[in-house]
């Protein structure tokens, strides 16, 4: 089944957008890597690495907990609009 001209143009636009975004990301990564290597400071002590690790772990726990609450509320109907019993048409 051949691809129609309209579908081809739609796919071409998507491909162009993805390529531009990848180029922007590559430029940002290159800039970050060059800034990381040029800007050097004193070495981080072990307590700094431990503290950073606890911060990452805490952030992951909070993020996972919030996502679990989001899924729980969605599955149990807490995200549905409120319908009062007195407004029902019986």
Gaussian input, Z-matrix of N, CA and C with variables (Angstrom, degrees):
# hf/3-21g

backbone

0 1
 N
 C     1     B1
 C     2     B2     1     A1
 N     3     B3     2     A2     1     D1
 C     4     B4     3     A3     2     D2
 C     5     B5     4     A4     3     D3
 N     6     B6     5     A5     4     D4
 C     7     B7     6     A6     5     D5
 C     8     B8     7     A7     6     D6
 N     9     B9     8     A8     7     D7
 C    10    B10     9     A9     8     D8
 C    11    B11    10    A10     9     D9
 N    12    B12    11    A11    10    D10
 C    13    B13    12    A12    11    D11
 C    14    B14    13    A13    12    D12
 N    15    B15    14    A14    13    D13
 C    16    B16    15    A15    14    D14
 C    17    B17    16    A16    15    D15
 N    18    B18    17    A17    16    D16
 C    19    B19    18    A18    17    D17
 C    20    B20    19    A19    18    D18
 N    21    B21    20    A20    19    D19
 C    22    B22    21    A21    20    D20
 C    23    B23    22    A22    21    D21
 N    24    B24    23    A23    22    D22
 C    25    B25    24    A24    23    D23
 C    26    B26    25    A25    24    D24
 N    27    B27    26    A26    25    D25
 C    28    B28    27    A27    26    D26
 C    29    B29    28    A28    27    D27
 N    30    B30    29    A29    28    D28
 C    31    B31    30    A30    29    D29
 C    32    B32    31    A31    30    D30
 N    33    B33    32    A32    31    D31
 C    34    B34    33    A33    32    D32
 C    35    B35    34    A34    33    D33
 N    36    B36    35    A35    34    D34
 C    37    B37    36    A36    35    D35
 C    38    B38    37    A37    36    D36
 N    39    B39    38    A38    37    D37
 C    40    B40    39    A39    38    D38
 C    41    B41    40    A40    39    D39
 N    42    B42    41    A41    40    D40
 C    43    B43    42    A42    41    D41
 C    44    B44    43    A43    42    D42
 N    45    B45    44    A44    43    D43
 C    46    B46    45    A45    44    D44
 C    47    B47    46    A46    45    D45
 N    48    B48    47    A47    46    D46
 C    49    B49    48    A48    47    D47
 C    50    B50    49    A49    48    D48
 N    51    B51    50    A50    49    D49
 C    52    B52    51    A51    50    D50
 C    53    B53    52    A52    51    D51
 N    54    B54    53    A53    52    D52
 C    55    B55    54    A54    53    D53
 C    56    B56    55    A55    54    D54
 N    57    B57    56    A56    55    D55
 C    58    B58    57    A57    56    D56
 C    59    B59    58    A58    57    D57
 N    60    B60    59    A59    58    D58
 C    61    B61    60    A60    59    D59
 C    62    B62    61    A61    60    D60
 N    63    B63    62    A62    61    D61
 C    64    B64    63    A63    62    D62
 C    65    B65    64    A64    63    D63
 N    66    B66    65    A65    64    D64
 C    67    B67    66    A66    65    D65
 C    68    B68    67    A67    66    D66
 N    69    B69    68    A68    67    D67
 C    70    B70    69    A69    68    D68
 C    71    B71    70    A70    69    D69
 N    72    B72    71    A71    70    D70
 C    73    B73    72    A72    71    D71
 C    74    B74    73    A73    72    D72
 N    75    B75    74    A74    73    D73
 C    76    B76    75    A75    74    D74
 C    77    B77    76    A76    75    D75
 N    78    B78    77    A77    76    D76
 C    79    B79    78    A78    77    D77
 C    80    B80    79    A79    78    D78
 N    81    B81    80    A80    79    D79
 C    82    B82    81    A81    80    D80
 C    83    B83    82    A82    81    D81
 N    84    B84    83    A83    82    D82
 C    85    B85    84    A84    83    D83
 C    86    B86    85    A85    84    D84
 N    87    B87    86    A86    85    D85
 C    88    B88    87    A87    86    D86
 C    89    B89    88    A88    87    D87
 N    90    B90    89    A89    88    D88
 C    91    B91    90    A90    89    D89
 C    92    B92    91    A91    90    D90
 N    93    B93    92    A92    91    D91
 C    94    B94    93    A93    92    D92
 C    95    B95    94    A94    93    D93
 N    96    B96    95    A95    94    D94
 C    97    B97    96    A96    95    D95
 C    98    B98    97    A97    96    D96
 N    99    B99    98    A98    97    D97
 C   100   B100    99    A99    98    D98
 C   101   B101   100   A100    99    D99
 N   102   B102   101   A101   100   D100
 C   103   B103   102   A102   101   D101
 C   104   B104   103   A103   102   D102
 N   105   B105   104   A104   103   D103
 C   106   B106   105   A105   104   D104
 C   107   B107   106   A106   105   D105
 N   108   B108   107   A107   106   D106
 C   109   B109   108   A108   107   D107
 C   110   B110   109   A109   108   D108
 N   111   B111   110   A110   109   D109
 C   112   B112   111   A111   110   D110
 C   113   B113   112   A112   111   D111
 N   114   B114   113   A113   112   D112
 C   115   B115   114   A114   113   D113
 C   116   B116   115   A115   114   D114
 N   117   B117   116   A116   115   D115
 C   118   B118   117   A117   116   D116
 C   119   B119   118   A118   117   D117
 N   120   B120   119   A119   118   D118
 C   121   B121   120   A120   119   D119
 C   122   B122   121   A121   120   D120
 N   123   B123   122   A122   121   D121
 C   124   B124   123   A123   122   D122
 C   125   B125   124   A124   123   D123
 N   126   B126   125   A125   124   D124
 C   127   B127   126   A126   125   D125
 C   128   B128   127   A127   126   D126
 N   129   B129   128   A128   127   D127
 C   130   B130   129   A129   128   D128
 C   131   B131   130   A130   129   D129
 N   132   B132   131   A131   130   D130
 C   133   B133   132   A132   131   D131
 C   134   B134   133   A133   132   D132
 N   135   B135   134   A134   133   D133
 C   136   B136   135   A135   134   D134
 C   137   B137   136   A136   135   D135
 N   138   B138   137   A137   136   D136
 C   139   B139   138   A138   137   D137
 C   140   B140   139   A139   138   D138
 N   141   B141   140   A140   139   D139
 C   142   B142   141   A141   140   D140
 C   143   B143   142   A142   141   D141
 N   144   B144   143   A143   142   D142
 C   145   B145   144   A144   143   D143
 C   146   B146   145   A145   144   D144
 N   147   B147   146   A146   145   D145
 C   148   B148   147   A147   146   D146
 C   149   B149   148   A148   147   D147
 N   150   B150   149   A149   148   D148
 C   151   B151   150   A150   149   D149
 C   152   B152   151   A151   150   D150
 N   153   B153   152   A152   151   D151
 C   154   B154   153   A153   152   D152
 C   155   B155   154   A154   153   D153
 N   156   B156   155   A155   154   D154
 C   157   B157   156   A156   155   D155
 C   158   B158   157   A157   156   D156
 N   159   B159   158   A158   157   D157
 C   160   B160   159   A159   158   D158
 C   161   B161   160   A160   159   D159
 N   162   B162   161   A161   160   D160
 C   163   B163   162   A162   161   D161
 C   164   B164   163   A163   162   D162
 N   165   B165   164   A164   163   D163
 C   166   B166   165   A165   164   D164
 C   167   B167   166   A166   165   D165
 N   168   B168   167   A167   166   D166
 C   169   B169   168   A168   167   D167
 C   170   B170   169   A169   168   D168
 N   171   B171   170   A170   169   D169
 C   172   B172   171   A171   170   D170
 C   173   B173   172   A172   171   D171
 N   174   B174   173   A173   172   D172
 C   175   B175   174   A174   173   D173
 C   176   B176   175   A175   174   D174
 N   177   B177   176   A176   175   D175
 C   178   B178   177   A177   176   D176
 C   179   B179   178   A178   177   D177
 N   180   B180   179   A179   178   D178
 C   181   B181   180   A180   179   D179
 C   182   B182   181   A181   180   D180
 N   183   B183   182   A182   181   D181
 C   184   B184   183   A183   182   D182
 C   185   B185   184   A184   183   D183
 N   186   B186   185   A185   184   D184
 C   187   B187   186   A186   185   D185
 C   188   B188   187   A187   186   D186
 N   189   B189   188   A188   187   D187
 C   190   B190   189   A189   188   D188
 C   191   B191   190   A190   189   D189
 N   192   B192   191   A191   190   D190
 C   193   B193   192   A192   191   D191
 C   194   B194   193   A193   192   D192
 N   195   B195   194   A194   193   D193
 C   196   B196   195   A195   194   D194
 C   197   B197   196   A196   195   D195
 N   198   B198   197   A197   196   D196
 C   199   B199   198   A198   197   D197
 C   200   B200   199   A199   198   D198
 N   201   B201   200   A200   199   D199
 C   202   B202   201   A201   200   D200
 C   203   B203   202   A202   201   D201
 N   204   B204   203   A203   202   D202
 C   205   B205   204   A204   203   D203
 C   206   B206   205   A205   204   D204
 N   207   B207   206   A206   205   D205
 C   208   B208   207   A207   206   D206
 C   209   B209   208   A208   207   D207
 N   210   B210   209   A209   208   D208
 C   211   B211   210   A210   209   D209
 C   212   B212   211   A211   210   D210
 N   213   B213   212   A212   211   D211
 C   214   B214   213   A213   212   D212
 C   215   B215   214   A214   213   D213
 N   216   B216   215   A215   214   D214
 C   217   B217   216   A216   215   D215
 C   218   B218   217   A217   216   D216
 N   219   B219   218   A218   217   D217
 C   220   B220   219   A219   218   D218
 C   221   B221   220   A220   219   D219
 N   222   B222   221   A221   220   D220
 C   223   B223   222   A222   221   D221
 C   224   B224   223   A223   222   D222
 N   225   B225   224   A224   223   D223
 C   226   B226   225   A225   224   D224
 C   227   B227   226   A226   225   D225
 N   228   B228   227   A227   226   D226
 C   229   B229   228   A228   227   D227
 C   230   B230   229   A229   228   D228
 N   231   B231   230   A230   229   D229
 C   232   B232   231   A231   230   D230
 C   233   B233   232   A232   231   D231
 N   234   B234   233   A233   232   D232
 C   235   B235   234   A234   233   D233
 C   236   B236   235   A235   234   D234
 N   237   B237   236   A236   235   D235
 C   238   B238   237   A237   236   D236
 C   239   B239   238   A238   237   D237
 N   240   B240   239   A239   238   D238
 C   241   B241   240   A240   239   D239
 C   242   B242   241   A241   240   D240
 N   243   B243   242   A242   241   D241
 C   244   B244   243   A243   242   D242
 C   245   B245   244   A244   243   D243
 N   246   B246   245   A245   244   D244
 C   247   B247   246   A246   245   D245
 C   248   B248   247   A247   246   D246
 N   249   B249   248   A248   247   D247
 C   250   B250   249   A249   248   D248
 C   251   B251   250   A250   249   D249
 N   252   B252   251   A251   250   D250
 C   253   B253   252   A252   251   D251
 C   254   B254   253   A253   252   D252
 N   255   B255   254   A254   253   D253
 C   256   B256   255   A255   254   D254
 C   257   B257   256   A256   255   D255
 N   258   B258   257   A257   256   D256
 C   259   B259   258   A258   257   D257
 C   260   B260   259   A259   258   D258
 N   261   B261   260   A260   259   D259
 C   262   B262   261   A261   260   D260
 C   263   B263   262   A262   261   D261
 N   264   B264   263   A263   262   D262
 C   265   B265   264   A264   263   D263
 C   266   B266   265   A265   264   D264
 N   267   B267   266   A266   265   D265
 C   268   B268   267   A267   266   D266
 C   269   B269   268   A268   267   D267

   B1=1.4391
   B2=1.5285
   B3=1.3226
   B4=1.4631
   B5=1.5324
   B6=1.3224
   B7=1.4649
   B8=1.5257
   B9=1.3179
   B10=1.4567
   B11=1.5246
   B12=1.3103
   B13=1.4644
   B14=1.5328
   B15=1.3329
   B16=1.4672
   B17=1.5247
   B18=1.3348
   B19=1.4666
   B20=1.5252
   B21=1.3344
   B22=1.4565
   B23=1.5274
   B24=1.3395
   B25=1.4652
   B26=1.5275
   B27=1.3309
   B28=1.4704
   B29=1.5261
   B30=1.3293
   B31=1.4663
   B32=1.5191
   B33=1.3328
   B34=1.4496
   B35=1.5267
   B36=1.3324
   B37=1.4624
   B38=1.5174
   B39=1.3178
   B40=1.4680
   B41=1.5172
   B42=1.3224
   B43=1.4641
   B44=1.5256
   B45=1.3251
   B46=1.4701
   B47=1.5196
   B48=1.3163
   B49=1.4648
   B50=1.5251
   B51=1.3139
   B52=1.4644
   B53=1.5273
   B54=1.3264
   B55=1.4690
   B56=1.5306
   B57=1.3250
   B58=1.4688
   B59=1.5244
   B60=1.3278
   B61=1.4624
   B62=1.5291
   B63=1.3208
   B64=1.4630
   B65=1.5240
   B66=1.3320
   B67=1.4684
   B68=1.5261
   B69=1.3197
   B70=1.4682
   B71=1.5307
   B72=1.3381
   B73=1.4625
   B74=1.5278
   B75=1.3348
   B76=1.4654
   B77=1.5207
   B78=1.3312
   B79=1.4587
   B80=1.5224
   B81=1.3183
   B82=1.4624
   B83=1.5293
   B84=1.3282
   B85=1.4693
   B86=1.5270
   B87=1.3318
   B88=1.4648
   B89=1.5225
   B90=1.3312
   B91=1.4618
   B92=1.5362
   B93=1.3310
   B94=1.4619
   B95=1.5260
   B96=1.3356
   B97=1.4674
   B98=1.5190
   B99=1.3262
   B100=1.4658
   B101=1.5274
   B102=1.3287
   B103=1.4607
   B104=1.5275
   B105=1.3327
   B106=1.4616
   B107=1.5250
   B108=1.3332
   B109=1.4712
   B110=1.5188
   B111=1.3295
   B112=1.4595
   B113=1.5282
   B114=1.3071
   B115=1.4607
   B116=1.5198
   B117=1.3009
   B118=1.4597
   B119=1.5208
   B120=1.2732
   B121=1.4555
   B122=1.5150
   B123=1.3064
   B124=1.4658
   B125=1.5304
   B126=1.3200
   B127=1.4716
   B128=1.5296
   B129=1.3259
   B130=1.4665
   B131=1.5268
   B132=1.3246
   B133=1.4632
   B134=1.5378
   B135=1.3020
   B136=1.4629
   B137=1.5230
   B138=1.3230
   B139=1.4557
   B140=1.5338
   B141=1.3210
   B142=1.4622
   B143=1.5233
   B144=1.3282
   B145=1.4620
   B146=1.5275
   B147=1.3204
   B148=1.4678
   B149=1.5270
   B150=1.3233
   B151=1.4616
   B152=1.5269
   B153=1.3251
   B154=1.4528
   B155=1.5330
   B156=1.3151
   B157=1.4593
   B158=1.5243
   B159=1.3506
   B160=1.4672
   B161=1.5324
   B162=1.3289
   B163=1.4609
   B164=1.5164
   B165=1.3244
   B166=1.4702
   B167=1.5238
   B168=1.3223
   B169=1.4624
   B170=1.5267
   B171=1.3202
   B172=1.4669
   B173=1.5311
   B174=1.3306
   B175=1.4643
   B176=1.5256
   B177=1.3273
   B178=1.4621
   B179=1.5233
   B180=1.3311
   B181=1.4650
   B182=1.5264
   B183=1.3314
   B184=1.4676
   B185=1.5263
   B186=1.3226
   B187=1.4665
   B188=1.5151
   B189=1.3356
   B190=1.4701
   B191=1.5211
   B192=1.3263
   B193=1.4637
   B194=1.5181
   B195=1.3239
   B196=1.4690
   B197=1.5243
   B198=1.3168
   B199=1.4690
   B200=1.5256
   B201=1.3423
   B202=1.4599
   B203=1.5269
   B204=1.3264
   B205=1.4649
   B206=1.5257
   B207=1.3133
   B208=1.4636
   B209=1.5201
   B210=1.3298
   B211=1.4575
   B212=1.5281
   B213=1.3277
   B214=1.4597
   B215=1.5274
   B216=1.3333
   B217=1.4617
   B218=1.5154
   B219=1.3156
   B220=1.4631
   B221=1.5255
   B222=1.3158
   B223=1.4699
   B224=1.5240
   B225=1.3266
   B226=1.4586
   B227=1.5279
   B228=1.3219
   B229=1.4494
   B230=1.5100
   B231=1.3219
   B232=1.4592
   B233=1.5314
   B234=1.3298
   B235=1.4523
   B236=1.5246
   B237=1.3214
   B238=1.4640
   B239=1.5248
   B240=1.3406
   B241=1.4662
   B242=1.5247
   B243=1.3098
   B244=1.4548
   B245=1.5233
   B246=1.3342
   B247=1.4637
   B248=1.5176
   B249=1.2964
   B250=1.4532
   B251=1.5222
   B252=1.3242
   B253=1.4659
   B254=1.5271
   B255=1.3366
   B256=1.4600
   B257=1.5367
   B258=1.3215
   B259=1.4564
   B260=1.5206
   B261=1.3097
   B262=1.4674
   B263=1.5092
   B264=1.3139
   B265=1.4721
   B266=1.5198
   B267=1.3404
   B268=1.4577
   B269=1.4970
   A1=108.56
   A2=117.45
   A3=120.36
   A4=111.29
   A5=114.63
   A6=121.34
   A7=108.43
   A8=116.45
   A9=119.95
   A10=110.33
   A11=115.57
   A12=121.80
   A13=111.12
   A14=116.96
   A15=120.89
   A16=110.68
   A17=117.24
   A18=120.18
   A19=111.00
   A20=116.55
   A21=120.38
   A22=110.42
   A23=117.26
   A24=120.23
   A25=111.24
   A26=116.18
   A27=119.88
   A28=110.25
   A29=116.94
   A30=120.85
   A31=111.08
   A32=117.63
   A33=120.83
   A34=110.43
   A35=117.30
   A36=120.52
   A37=111.68
   A38=116.83
   A39=120.72
   A40=110.45
   A41=116.83
   A42=120.81
   A43=110.21
   A44=117.18
   A45=120.65
   A46=110.50
   A47=117.51
   A48=121.29
   A49=111.09
   A50=116.86
   A51=120.68
   A52=110.48
   A53=117.08
   A54=120.10
   A55=110.58
   A56=117.75
   A57=121.00
   A58=110.67
   A59=117.74
   A60=120.16
   A61=111.73
   A62=117.90
   A63=120.86
   A64=110.44
   A65=117.13
   A66=120.26
   A67=110.44
   A68=117.60
   A69=120.71
   A70=110.20
   A71=117.41
   A72=120.55
   A73=110.96
   A74=117.31
   A75=120.30
   A76=110.49
   A77=117.18
   A78=120.11
   A79=112.26
   A80=116.58
   A81=120.47
   A82=110.66
   A83=117.39
   A84=120.35
   A85=111.09
   A86=116.81
   A87=120.07
   A88=110.08
   A89=117.09
   A90=120.83
   A91=110.65
   A92=117.11
   A93=120.46
   A94=111.24
   A95=116.37
   A96=119.65
   A97=111.38
   A98=117.11
   A99=118.81
   A100=110.69
   A101=117.74
   A102=120.36
   A103=110.52
   A104=116.91
   A105=121.23
   A106=110.70
   A107=116.44
   A108=119.00
   A109=112.35
   A110=118.76
   A111=121.62
   A112=110.97
   A113=116.76
   A114=120.97
   A115=109.45
   A116=115.90
   A117=118.85
   A118=108.65
   A119=114.84
   A120=120.78
   A121=108.87
   A122=115.94
   A123=118.41
   A124=110.08
   A125=117.34
   A126=119.68
   A127=111.37
   A128=115.16
   A129=119.73
   A130=109.03
   A131=117.09
   A132=118.90
   A133=110.95
   A134=115.30
   A135=121.38
   A136=111.37
   A137=117.47
   A138=120.31
   A139=110.40
   A140=117.82
   A141=120.93
   A142=111.82
   A143=116.45
   A144=120.51
   A145=111.67
   A146=116.31
   A147=120.47
   A148=109.93
   A149=116.54
   A150=120.56
   A151=110.89
   A152=117.38
   A153=120.76
   A154=110.77
   A155=116.91
   A156=120.72
   A157=112.10
   A158=116.25
   A159=119.33
   A160=111.48
   A161=117.03
   A162=120.27
   A163=112.21
   A164=116.80
   A165=121.06
   A166=109.83
   A167=117.29
   A168=120.76
   A169=111.31
   A170=117.46
   A171=122.00
   A172=110.28
   A173=117.14
   A174=120.58
   A175=111.60
   A176=117.10
   A177=120.25
   A178=111.84
   A179=116.62
   A180=120.11
   A181=110.35
   A182=117.35
   A183=120.85
   A184=110.34
   A185=117.50
   A186=121.15
   A187=112.52
   A188=117.13
   A189=120.59
   A190=111.05
   A191=117.02
   A192=120.30
   A193=112.07
   A194=116.62
   A195=119.64
   A196=111.53
   A197=117.80
   A198=120.06
   A199=110.48
   A200=117.63
   A201=120.40
   A202=110.64
   A203=117.11
   A204=119.98
   A205=111.58
   A206=116.85
   A207=121.07
   A208=110.52
   A209=117.50
   A210=120.85
   A211=111.58
   A212=116.85
   A213=120.50
   A214=110.88
   A215=116.07
   A216=118.73
   A217=111.51
   A218=117.32
   A219=120.41
   A220=110.75
   A221=117.50
   A222=121.41
   A223=113.27
   A224=117.13
   A225=120.50
   A226=113.37
   A227=117.30
   A228=120.85
   A229=116.26
   A230=118.42
   A231=119.99
   A232=112.03
   A233=117.79
   A234=121.53
   A235=112.64
   A236=117.32
   A237=121.26
   A238=110.07
   A239=117.44
   A240=119.17
   A241=111.49
   A242=116.50
   A243=122.09
   A244=109.93
   A245=116.70
   A246=122.92
   A247=107.80
   A248=116.05
   A249=121.00
   A250=110.04
   A251=116.03
   A252=121.34
   A253=111.32
   A254=118.54
   A255=121.29
   A256=110.92
   A257=118.52
   A258=121.37
   A259=113.57
   A260=117.83
   A261=121.19
   A262=110.46
   A263=116.22
   A264=121.79
   A265=107.94
   A266=117.12
   A267=121.33
   A268=111.51
   D1=117.05
   D2=-178.21
   D3=-72.29
   D4=151.45
   D5=179.20
   D6=-83.02
   D7=133.71
   D8=179.88
   D9=-71.47
   D10=161.71
   D11=-178.46
   D12=-62.87
   D13=-37.49
   D14=-179.92
   D15=-67.96
   D16=-42.51
   D17=177.70
   D18=-64.01
   D19=-38.25
   D20=179.52
   D21=-63.48
   D22=-43.46
   D23=179.08
   D24=-65.52
   D25=-38.57
   D26=177.96
   D27=-63.58
   D28=-44.66
   D29=178.78
   D30=-67.09
   D31=-36.26
   D32=179.64
   D33=-65.38
   D34=-39.27
   D35=176.80
   D36=-64.69
   D37=-40.25
   D38=178.21
   D39=-64.65
   D40=-43.37
   D41=179.54
   D42=-63.40
   D43=-42.51
   D44=179.17
   D45=-62.37
   D46=-41.93
   D47=179.12
   D48=-63.36
   D49=-44.21
   D50=179.91
   D51=-63.93
   D52=-41.41
   D53=179.32
   D54=-63.13
   D55=-44.22
   D56=178.59
   D57=-62.10
   D58=-43.12
   D59=179.60
   D60=-65.74
   D61=-36.38
   D62=177.47
   D63=-66.85
   D64=-39.37
   D65=177.66
   D66=-64.35
   D67=-42.27
   D68=178.03
   D69=-63.21
   D70=-42.40
   D71=179.08
   D72=-64.65
   D73=-40.67
   D74=178.66
   D75=-63.47
   D76=-40.66
   D77=177.40
   D78=-63.85
   D79=-41.58
   D80=178.91
   D81=-65.53
   D82=-40.74
   D83=178.07
   D84=-66.24
   D85=-40.26
   D86=177.90
   D87=-62.35
   D88=-44.90
   D89=179.79
   D90=-63.06
   D91=-43.61
   D92=179.75
   D93=-63.75
   D94=-41.85
   D95=-179.74
   D96=-66.91
   D97=-39.59
   D98=179.56
   D99=-69.90
   D100=-37.82
   D101=177.28
   D102=-66.38
   D103=-36.06
   D104=-179.82
   D105=-64.38
   D106=-40.84
   D107=-177.17
   D108=-79.71
   D109=-30.69
   D110=-178.62
   D111=-76.88
   D112=-44.53
   D113=-177.93
   D114=-85.82
   D115=104.55
   D116=177.98
   D117=-117.55
   D118=148.21
   D119=-179.84
   D120=-136.93
   D121=-166.75
   D122=178.54
   D123=-66.51
   D124=150.67
   D125=179.74
   D126=-65.25
   D127=145.80
   D128=-179.72
   D129=-77.16
   D130=132.90
   D131=177.79
   D132=-71.31
   D133=166.97
   D134=-178.25
   D135=-60.25
   D136=-37.96
   D137=179.98
   D138=-63.10
   D139=-30.29
   D140=176.67
   D141=-66.38
   D142=-42.56
   D143=177.38
   D144=-65.74
   D145=-40.37
   D146=178.89
   D147=-64.64
   D148=-44.56
   D149=179.34
   D150=-63.63
   D151=-41.98
   D152=178.03
   D153=-63.67
   D154=-39.19
   D155=177.18
   D156=-62.83
   D157=-43.32
   D158=176.81
   D159=-64.21
   D160=-36.64
   D161=177.02
   D162=-63.92
   D163=-42.76
   D164=177.39
   D165=-64.60
   D166=-44.70
   D167=179.21
   D168=-61.82
   D169=-43.85
   D170=178.55
   D171=-61.79
   D172=-43.59
   D173=179.07
   D174=-62.95
   D175=-40.10
   D176=177.79
   D177=-65.79
   D178=-40.84
   D179=179.10
   D180=-63.80
   D181=-45.18
   D182=178.97
   D183=-63.16
   D184=-45.31
   D185=179.85
   D186=-62.01
   D187=-45.21
   D188=178.83
   D189=-65.91
   D190=-38.46
   D191=178.19
   D192=-64.24
   D193=-42.67
   D194=178.39
   D195=-66.33
   D196=-38.74
   D197=177.26
   D198=-66.24
   D199=-37.86
   D200=177.18
   D201=-63.69
   D202=-41.55
   D203=176.65
   D204=-63.95
   D205=-37.48
   D206=178.14
   D207=-62.27
   D208=-47.83
   D209=179.40
   D210=-66.51
   D211=-38.91
   D212=179.38
   D213=-62.22
   D214=-46.77
   D215=-178.25
   D216=-67.33
   D217=-32.84
   D218=178.94
   D219=-70.29
   D220=-40.91
   D221=-177.86
   D222=-72.52
   D223=-28.57
   D224=-176.15
   D225=-100.48
   D226=12.10
   D227=172.39
   D228=81.22
   D229=12.53
   D230=179.69
   D231=-73.60
   D232=-15.11
   D233=-179.53
   D234=-92.02
   D235=-2.36
   D236=-179.58
   D237=-76.86
   D238=151.70
   D239=176.63
   D240=-65.22
   D241=151.55
   D242=-177.84
   D243=-76.15
   D244=133.41
   D245=175.00
   D246=-124.43
   D247=113.77
   D248=-178.71
   D249=-74.05
   D250=145.55
   D251=177.76
   D252=-66.63
   D253=-29.37
   D254=-176.41
   D255=-77.96
   D256=-17.50
   D257=-179.56
   D258=-92.64
   D259=0.88
   D260=-178.47
   D261=-73.96
   D262=141.34
   D263=175.87
   D264=-94.24
   D265=110.34
   D266=179.83
   D267=-106.12

